[in-house]
Amino acid sequence: MNHRKTDSGILCRSKICQSSASLGCLLLGLRHGAYCVGCCWMLIALLFVGGVMNVLWIALLALLILLEKLFRSGRWIARTAGVAFLAAGAWLLFFGNGVTGL
């Protein structure tokens, strides 16, 4: 996700960007889009599943991503959230939550 924080960096470093041809711009957009999908496919899937289930989870996830991007300690926030999500998943796996019958 570090690559994703600097979209303008792609544009400035790309050899394709330096040509003003429309085909070069199209190729750059396709390349960048493919990178984003490859990098964030799990987040996109989580947003889809969470959005279908509950909009509150999507808002909380968006808030988490916002905090990660805004503060200098974003990497720490992301890792802490990851550990918390893994712990919650392990808890549900082994002990269940009484709602789903696990």
N, C-alpha and C positions, 0 to 999 in steps of 0.2 A: 504494500500500500504506500510505501514511501515514494514510488514512482508517480503515483496518482496525485500526490500533493503538489507537484510542479508540472502542470499541464503546459505552461508556457515554455518550460525547459525542453520539452519535446519539439516544439515548434522552432525554437532557436537553434537547437543542435542538429536538426534534421537537414540532410542534403536535399531532400525532396522539397522542403519548404523554400529553399533559396531560389528555386525556379518558380516563375509566376504562372506556369501552365496549369490549366484546369485539371488535367490528368494527374499532375503531381500533387495537387491539393486533394483530389479524390483518393489517391493512393495513401497519402498521409493520414487522412481520416479513417480509412479502412484499417490501416496498420494500428492506429491508436485505439480504435474501437475493438479490434481483436485482442489487443493487450488488456484493455479494461475488462472485457468479458472473461478472458483467461485468468485475470487476477482476482476478480470479484464475483465469480459465478456462484460461490456458496452464499455470499451476502445477498445476491439477487434472489436466490432460491429461498433463503430465510425470509426475506421481505415478502415474497409472494405467499409463502405458507402462513406467515404471521399475519399478513394483511387479510387473508381469507378468514382467518380465525378471529382476530381481535385487533382493532385499530389502535388500542392502547399500547400493545406490544410494539407496534411500528413506531409510535411516537416516542416510546422509551428508547428504542434502538436508535432512532434519529437523534435523540438528545445525547446518547452515548457517543455517537459518531461526531456530533458537534463539539462536545467537550474534548474529544481526542484531537480534533483539528485545531481548536482555538488555543489550547494551553500548551506551554512548552513541555510539560510532563505528559504529553499525549501518548507516548509509547508506554509509560508506566500505567496510565489509565487503561489502555487497551489490554495490557498483560494482566492487570488486576481483574478486569472484566472477564477475560478469557478463563482465568483460574476459577472465578466465581461461577461462570457458566458450566465449566467442567465439573465442579463440585456439585452443583445443582443437578446436573445430568446424572452423575453417579448416585446421588441420593435418590432420585426418582427410579433409577434402574434397580437399585438394591432394596429400597424400602417402600417405593410407591408413594402416591400422594392421597390415596383414598378416593379420589374422584374418578380416575380412569380405571381403577381396579387392578393396577399393576401389583 
